[in-house]
Amino acid sequence: MRFPELEPFKQRLPKLTAEISRAEEFVSEVFARPGKSDPAVHDIRPVQLANRLSVDEPLALVVLKCFDDAGIITPRYDVICPTTGLVISSYASKTNLPDEVSCPFEIKTRHTLNEYYVELVFEFTSTFAKKHRLPV
């Protein structure tokens, strides 16, 4: 699936046209995955795209930024418990990350900003998902 929303980026960034086009293939595959009950099936991690394109993560992030600016995906910051490795909560912006979080998977355990892990994940925007009929 090609995304017409990306055409302006291909024209503005001709040196990235090949990477954007290859990323479209990967993102299309992620978008098409069945997973009505688990929206995380449709998440995109920068390392996944970097591996798929055989590029480094900073370049994958630049490409993902094009998809974000085009309204296809949006970033999400998952806070992960350093003990259990499970996602405690998610935030739409880095500025919203709390100084301390309680872990619901451990009894009375709190983790400070210096202790918990944060993973950058991209998810499809609701507008894009509705337009292209992503099962929810």
TORPA-4810 file (N, C-alpha, C, O; in nm, 3 decimals):
<nodes>
NODE_1_0.084_-0.117_0.000_0.000_0.000_0.000_0.089_0.124_0.000_0.183_0.135_0.079_M
NODE_2_0.058_0.215_-0.088_0.128_0.343_-0.092_0.041_0.446_-0.022_-0.082_0.442_-0.033_R
NODE_3_0.104_0.536_0.049_0.033_0.639_0.123_0.050_0.773_0.052_0.160_0.829_0.052_F
NODE_4_-0.056_0.826_-0.007_-0.045_0.954_-0.077_-0.001_1.068_0.016_0.054_1.168_-0.030_P
NODE_5_-0.026_1.051_0.145_0.015_1.152_0.242_0.166_1.174_0.244_0.213_1.278_0.291_E
NODE_6_0.242_1.077_0.194_0.389_1.086_0.197_0.449_1.149_0.073_0.569_1.180_0.071_L
NODE_7_0.371_1.170_-0.031_0.425_1.225_-0.155_0.497_1.359_-0.136_0.604_1.379_-0.194_E
NODE_8_0.442_1.452_-0.057_0.515_1.578_-0.036_0.652_1.558_0.028_0.746_1.633_0.000_P
NODE_9_0.665_1.457_0.113_0.792_1.430_0.180_0.894_1.372_0.082_1.013_1.403_0.088_F
NODE_10_0.846_1.288_-0.007_0.934_1.231_-0.110_0.986_1.341_-0.202_1.102_1.338_-0.243_K
NODE_11_0.902_1.437_-0.234_0.944_1.547_-0.321_1.038_1.642_-0.248_1.135_1.691_-0.306_Q
NODE_12_1.010_1.668_-0.121_1.091_1.761_-0.044_1.224_1.700_0.000_1.323_1.771_0.020_R
NODE_13_1.227_1.568_0.015_1.347_1.498_0.064_1.387_1.389_-0.036_1.378_1.270_-0.004_L
NODE_14_1.432_1.428_-0.156_1.459_1.327_-0.260_1.564_1.222_-0.220_1.560_1.110_-0.269_P
NODE_15_1.657_1.258_-0.132_1.758_1.160_-0.091_1.700_1.051_-0.001_1.763_0.947_0.020_K
NODE_16_1.581_1.075_0.052_1.516_0.976_0.139_1.402_0.902_0.071_1.335_0.821_0.133_L
NODE_17_1.380_0.931_-0.056_1.267_0.870_-0.127_1.271_0.718_-0.121_1.168_0.654_-0.098_T
NODE_18_1.386_0.658_-0.142_1.397_0.512_-0.140_1.363_0.457_-0.002_1.291_0.358_0.009_A
NODE_19_1.415_0.521_0.103_1.388_0.474_0.239_1.242_0.491_0.275_1.182_0.404_0.338_E
NODE_20_1.183_0.605_0.235_1.041_0.627_0.264_0.956_0.523_0.192_0.861_0.469_0.250_I
NODE_21_0.989_0.494_0.067_0.913_0.394_-0.009_0.925_0.255_0.053_0.826_0.183_0.063_S
NODE_22_1.045_0.218_0.095_1.063_0.088_0.159_0.993_0.083_0.294_0.940_-0.021_0.334_R
NODE_23_0.992_0.196_0.364_0.922_0.204_0.492_0.772_0.190_0.472_0.703_0.134_0.556_A
NODE_24_0.721_0.243_0.360_0.578_0.228_0.329_0.540_0.080_0.322_0.433_0.041_0.371_E
NODE_25_0.626_-0.001_0.263_0.598_-0.144_0.255_0.588_-0.206_0.393_0.495_-0.281_0.422_E
NODE_26_0.685_-0.173_0.479_0.686_-0.227_0.615_0.565_-0.179_0.693_0.497_-0.259_0.758_F
NODE_27_0.537_-0.050_0.687_0.424_0.006_0.761_0.293_-0.053_0.710_0.202_-0.078_0.789_V
NODE_28_0.283_-0.076_0.581_0.163_-0.140_0.525_0.144_-0.280_0.582_0.032_-0.320_0.615_S
NODE_29_0.253_-0.354_0.595_0.245_-0.489_0.652_0.199_-0.484_0.797_0.116_-0.564_0.839_E
NODE_30_0.253_-0.390_0.874_0.214_-0.377_1.014_0.066_-0.338_1.022_-0.009_-0.391_1.104_V
NODE_31_0.027_-0.245_0.936_-0.111_-0.197_0.934_-0.209_-0.311_0.902_-0.319_-0.316_0.958_F
NODE_32_-0.169_-0.401_0.814_-0.257_-0.509_0.768_-0.262_-0.628_0.863_-0.344_-0.718_0.844_A
NODE_33_-0.177_-0.632_0.966_-0.179_-0.746_1.058_-0.313_-0.760_1.126_-0.372_-0.661_1.170_R
NODE_34_-0.361_-0.883_1.135_-0.485_-0.903_1.212_-0.454_-0.881_1.360_-0.345_-0.915_1.406_P
NODE_35_-0.546_-0.828_1.433_-0.523_-0.805_1.575_-0.627_-0.715_1.636_-0.594_-0.619_1.705_G
NODE_36_-0.752_-0.745_1.613_-0.860_-0.661_1.665_-0.852_-0.645_1.816_-0.873_-0.535_1.867_K
NODE_37_-0.821_-0.752_1.888_-0.823_-0.745_2.034_-0.693_-0.691_2.093_-0.689_-0.658_2.211_S
NODE_38_-0.589_-0.681_2.013_-0.460_-0.633_2.065_-0.405_-0.524_1.974_-0.337_-0.554_1.875_D
NODE_39_-0.434_-0.396_2.005_-0.386_-0.288_1.920_-0.233_-0.280_1.915_-0.178_-0.221_1.822_P
NODE_40_-0.164_-0.337_2.014_-0.017_-0.334_2.014_0.041_-0.411_1.897_0.157_-0.391_1.861_A
NODE_41_-0.038_-0.499_1.836_0.007_-0.574_1.719_0.042_-0.476_1.606_0.123_-0.508_1.519_V
NODE_42_-0.020_-0.359_1.609_0.001_-0.260_1.504_0.106_-0.155_1.541_0.126_-0.061_1.465_H
NODE_43_0.173_-0.170_1.654_0.277_-0.075_1.695_0.401_-0.089_1.607_0.432_-0.197_1.557_D
NODE_44_0.470_0.022_1.590_0.595_0.024_1.513_0.705_0.076_1.604_0.693_0.184_1.661_I
NODE_45_0.810_-0.001_1.615_0.927_0.040_1.694_1.039_0.081_1.599_1.061_0.016_1.497_R
NODE_46_1.109_0.189_1.632_1.216_0.235_1.542_1.318_0.126_1.509_1.367_0.120_1.396_P
NODE_47_1.351_0.042_1.604_1.450_-0.064_1.578_1.397_-0.163_1.475_1.475_-0.215_1.395_V
NODE_48_1.267_-0.189_1.474_1.209_-0.278_1.374_1.227_-0.220_1.234_1.267_-0.291_1.141_Q
NODE_49_1.196_-0.093_1.219_1.210_-0.029_1.088_1.357_-0.023_1.048_1.391_-0.048_0.932_L
NODE_50_1.445_0.009_1.142_1.588_0.015_1.111_1.637_-0.121_1.061_1.711_-0.129_0.963_A
NODE_51_1.596_-0.227_1.128_1.636_-0.361_1.085_1.580_-0.394_0.947_1.650_-0.451_0.864_N
NODE_52_1.455_-0.358_0.924_1.391_-0.388_0.796_1.460_-0.314_0.681_1.478_-0.370_0.572_R
NODE_53_1.498_-0.187_0.706_1.561_-0.106_0.602_1.712_-0.123_0.597_1.777_-0.072_0.505_L
NODE_54_1.768_-0.195_0.694_1.914_-0.210_0.707_1.982_-0.073_0.718_2.080_-0.044_0.650_S
NODE_55_1.924_0.010_0.807_1.980_0.142_0.834_1.995_0.155_0.986_1.949_0.070_1.061_V
NODE_56_2.060_0.263_1.029_2.071_0.285_1.173_1.942_0.347_1.227_1.860_0.399_1.152_D
NODE_57_1.926_0.340_1.358_1.802_0.389_1.419_1.779_0.538_1.398_1.665_0.579_1.377_E
NODE_58_1.884_0.623_1.404_1.857_0.766_1.378_1.793_0.792_1.241_1.705_0.876_1.230_P
NODE_59_1.837_0.721_1.139_1.776_0.738_1.007_1.632_0.684_1.007_1.543_0.743_0.945_L
NODE_60_1.610_0.573_1.075_1.475_0.519_1.086_1.383_0.620_1.156_1.266_0.633_1.119_A
NODE_61_1.435_0.690_1.255_1.356_0.791_1.325_1.322_0.909_1.233_1.212_0.964_1.242_L
NODE_62_1.414_0.946_1.146_1.387_1.053_1.049_1.273_1.011_0.957_1.183_1.089_0.929_V
NODE_63_1.279_0.888_0.910_1.174_0.836_0.822_1.040_0.830_0.897_0.937_0.869_0.843_V
NODE_64_1.043_0.782_1.020_0.920_0.775_1.100_0.864_0.915_1.127_0.742_0.932_1.137_L
NODE_65_0.950_1.013_1.139_0.905_1.151_1.158_0.825_1.197_1.036_0.728_1.272_1.051_K
NODE_66_0.864_1.155_0.918_0.787_1.188_0.797_0.647_1.128_0.806_0.549_1.195_0.774_C
NODE_67_0.637_1.004_0.850_0.507_0.938_0.866_0.425_1.010_0.973_0.304_1.025_0.959_F
NODE_68_0.491_1.053_1.080_0.424_1.128_1.186_0.372_1.261_1.132_0.256_1.296_1.154_D
NODE_69_0.456_1.336_1.063_0.416_1.465_1.007_0.305_1.450_0.903_0.226_1.542_0.882_D
NODE_70_0.299_1.335_0.838_0.195_1.309_0.739_0.063_1.266_0.803_-0.038_1.252_0.734_A
NODE_71_0.063_1.246_0.935_-0.060_1.209_1.004_-0.092_1.061_1.001_-0.205_1.021_1.029_G
NODE_72_0.007_0.980_0.966_-0.015_0.835_0.957_0.004_0.769_1.093_-0.075_0.683_1.133_I
NODE_73_0.109_0.808_1.161_0.141_0.751_1.292_0.163_0.865_1.391_0.177_0.981_1.354_I
NODE_74_0.166_0.828_1.517_0.195_0.925_1.623_0.281_0.855_1.729_0.264_0.736_1.753_T
NODE_75_0.372_0.929_1.793_0.456_0.865_1.893_0.382_0.839_2.024_0.286_0.908_2.059_P
NODE_76_0.429_0.738_2.093_0.378_0.705_2.226_0.499_0.663_2.308_0.589_0.595_2.258_R
NODE_77_0.502_0.703_2.432_0.612_0.670_2.521_0.562_0.573_2.627_0.484_0.611_2.714_Y
NODE_78_0.606_0.448_2.618_0.565_0.345_2.713_0.663_0.343_2.829_0.784_0.332_2.809_D
NODE_79_0.611_0.352_2.951_0.692_0.342_3.072_0.693_0.195_3.111_0.589_0.133_3.128_V
NODE_80_0.814_0.141_3.125_0.831_-0.002_3.150_0.895_-0.023_3.287_0.994_0.041_3.322_I
NODE_81_0.837_-0.113_3.363_0.888_-0.146_3.496_1.026_-0.213_3.481_1.040_-0.308_3.404_C
NODE_82_1.127_-0.164_3.553_1.260_-0.224_3.542_1.268_-0.364_3.603_1.361_-0.439_3.573_P
NODE_83_1.173_-0.399_3.688_1.174_-0.529_3.753_1.099_-0.634_3.672_1.150_-0.744_3.650_T
NODE_84_0.978_-0.600_3.629_0.895_-0.698_3.559_0.909_-0.691_3.407_0.881_-0.789_3.338_T
NODE_85_0.952_-0.577_3.355_0.961_-0.559_3.210_0.827_-0.534_3.144_0.817_-0.538_3.021_G
NODE_86_0.724_-0.509_3.223_0.590_-0.485_3.171_0.562_-0.335_3.159_0.618_-0.255_3.233_L
NODE_87_0.477_-0.299_3.066_0.439_-0.159_3.048_0.349_-0.117_3.164_0.245_-0.178_3.190_V
NODE_88_0.392_-0.012_3.233_0.316_0.041_3.346_0.211_0.140_3.297_0.095_0.136_3.339_I
NODE_89_0.252_0.229_3.207_0.161_0.329_3.152_0.222_0.385_3.024_0.337_0.358_2.991_S
NODE_90_0.141_0.463_2.953_0.185_0.521_2.827_0.151_0.669_2.823_0.053_0.712_2.884_S
NODE_91_0.233_0.746_2.752_0.215_0.890_2.743_0.234_0.936_2.599_0.314_0.879_2.525_Y
NODE_92_0.159_1.038_2.561_0.166_1.090_2.425_0.286_1.183_2.403_0.322_1.211_2.289_A
NODE_93_0.346_1.229_2.511_0.458_1.323_2.499_0.563_1.295_2.606_0.531_1.252_2.716_S
NODE_94_0.688_1.320_2.571_0.796_1.304_2.671_0.776_1.400_2.787_0.811_1.368_2.901_K
NODE_95_0.720_1.517_2.759_0.702_1.615_2.866_0.601_1.569_2.970_0.598_1.623_3.081_T
NODE_96_0.519_1.470_2.936_0.419_1.418_3.031_0.474_1.306_3.118_0.404_1.259_3.208_N
NODE_97_0.597_1.262_3.093_0.652_1.152_3.173_0.662_1.195_3.319_0.716_1.302_3.349_L
NODE_98_0.611_1.113_3.410_0.612_1.151_3.552_0.749_1.132_3.616_0.833_1.056_3.567_P
NODE_99_0.770_1.202_3.726_0.894_1.186_3.802_0.898_1.052_3.874_1.005_0.998_3.902_D
NODE_100_0.779_0.998_3.902_0.771_0.872_3.974_0.643_0.800_3.933_0.540_0.864_3.909_E
NODE_101_0.649_0.668_3.923_0.530_0.588_3.890_0.518_0.471_3.987_0.618_0.421_4.039_V
NODE_102_0.395_0.431_4.009_0.369_0.310_4.089_0.352_0.194_3.992_0.287_0.208_3.889_S
NODE_103_0.409_0.083_4.027_0.397_-0.034_3.942_0.281_-0.120_3.992_0.285_-0.168_4.105_C
NODE_104_0.179_-0.140_3.909_0.065_-0.222_3.952_0.097_-0.372_3.956_0.016_-0.451_4.004_P
NODE_105_0.213_-0.409_3.906_0.249_-0.550_3.900_0.333_-0.594_4.020_0.362_-0.712_4.037_F
NODE_106_0.372_-0.497_4.101_0.449_-0.527_4.222_0.378_-0.462_4.341_0.313_-0.358_4.325_E
NODE_107_0.391_-0.520_4.455_0.324_-0.465_4.573_0.401_-0.343_4.624_0.519_-0.351_4.660_I
NODE_108_0.331_-0.230_4.625_0.383_-0.105_4.679_0.521_-0.068_4.625_0.608_-0.026_4.701_K
NODE_109_0.542_-0.083_4.498_0.669_-0.047_4.439_0.653_0.080_4.356_0.561_0.092_4.275_T
NODE_110_0.743_0.174_4.379_0.743_0.299_4.302_0.879_0.309_4.234_0.982_0.269_4.289_R
NODE_111_0.877_0.362_4.112_1.000_0.380_4.036_1.013_0.527_3.999_0.916_0.590_3.956_H
NODE_112_1.133_0.579_4.015_1.157_0.718_3.979_1.196_0.727_3.832_1.221_0.625_3.767_T
NODE_113_1.199_0.848_3.781_1.236_0.873_3.642_1.372_0.812_3.608_1.394_0.770_3.494_L
NODE_114_1.463_0.806_3.704_1.595_0.749_3.680_1.596_0.596_3.683_1.695_0.534_3.644_N
NODE_115_1.486_0.536_3.728_1.481_0.390_3.740_1.401_0.323_3.629_1.443_0.219_3.578_E
NODE_116_1.288_0.380_3.591_1.205_0.312_3.494_1.257_0.333_3.352_1.331_0.428_3.325_Y
NODE_117_1.218_0.244_3.264_1.258_0.251_3.124_1.147_0.316_3.042_1.029_0.305_3.076_Y
NODE_118_1.186_0.384_2.936_1.090_0.444_2.845_1.120_0.393_2.704_1.233_0.399_2.658_V
NODE_119_1.017_0.342_2.639_1.033_0.294_2.502_0.948_0.381_2.409_0.829_0.402_2.433_E
NODE_120_1.011_0.430_2.303_0.939_0.506_2.201_0.875_0.408_2.105_0.942_0.322_2.047_L
NODE_121_0.745_0.422_2.089_0.666_0.335_2.002_0.578_0.426_1.917_0.534_0.532_1.963_V
NODE_122_0.553_0.386_1.795_0.462_0.462_1.710_0.337_0.379_1.687_0.343_0.258_1.666_F
NODE_123_0.222_0.447_1.692_0.095_0.382_1.667_0.022_0.459_1.557_0.049_0.577_1.535_E
NODE_124_-0.069_0.392_1.490_-0.144_0.458_1.384_-0.241_0.559_1.445_-0.302_0.534_1.548_F
NODE_125_-0.253_0.674_1.379_-0.348_0.774_1.427_-0.489_0.724_1.403_-0.513_0.645_1.311_T
NODE_126_-0.581_0.768_1.486_-0.719_0.724_1.470_-0.776_0.772_1.336_-0.854_0.702_1.272_S
NODE_127_-0.736_0.892_1.293_-0.783_0.944_1.164_-0.737_0.855_1.050_-0.816_0.822_0.961_T
NODE_128_-0.611_0.817_1.052_-0.557_0.731_0.947_-0.623_0.593_0.952_-0.659_0.537_0.849_F
NODE_129_-0.637_0.539_1.073_-0.696_0.406_1.088_-0.841_0.403_1.038_-0.882_0.307_0.973_A
NODE_130_-0.917_0.507_1.066_-1.055_0.513_1.018_-1.059_0.527_0.866_-1.139_0.463_0.799_K
NODE_131_-0.971_0.612_0.814_-0.968_0.636_0.671_-0.933_0.508_0.594_-0.987_0.483_0.486_K
NODE_132_-0.843_0.429_0.652_-0.797_0.307_0.584_-0.855_0.180_0.645_-0.815_0.069_0.610_H
NODE_133_-0.949_0.197_0.737_-1.024_0.088_0.796_-0.940_-0.013_0.873_-0.947_-0.133_0.849_R
NODE_134_-0.862_0.037_0.967_-0.789_-0.053_1.057_-0.888_-0.112_1.155_-0.964_-0.038_1.217_L
NODE_135_-0.891_-0.245_1.170_-0.984_-0.306_1.266_-0.947_-0.264_1.408_-0.831_-0.274_1.448_P
NODE_136_-1.045_-0.218_1.483_-1.021_-0.180_1.623_-1.106_-0.260_1.717_-1.099_-0.241_1.838_V
</nodes>
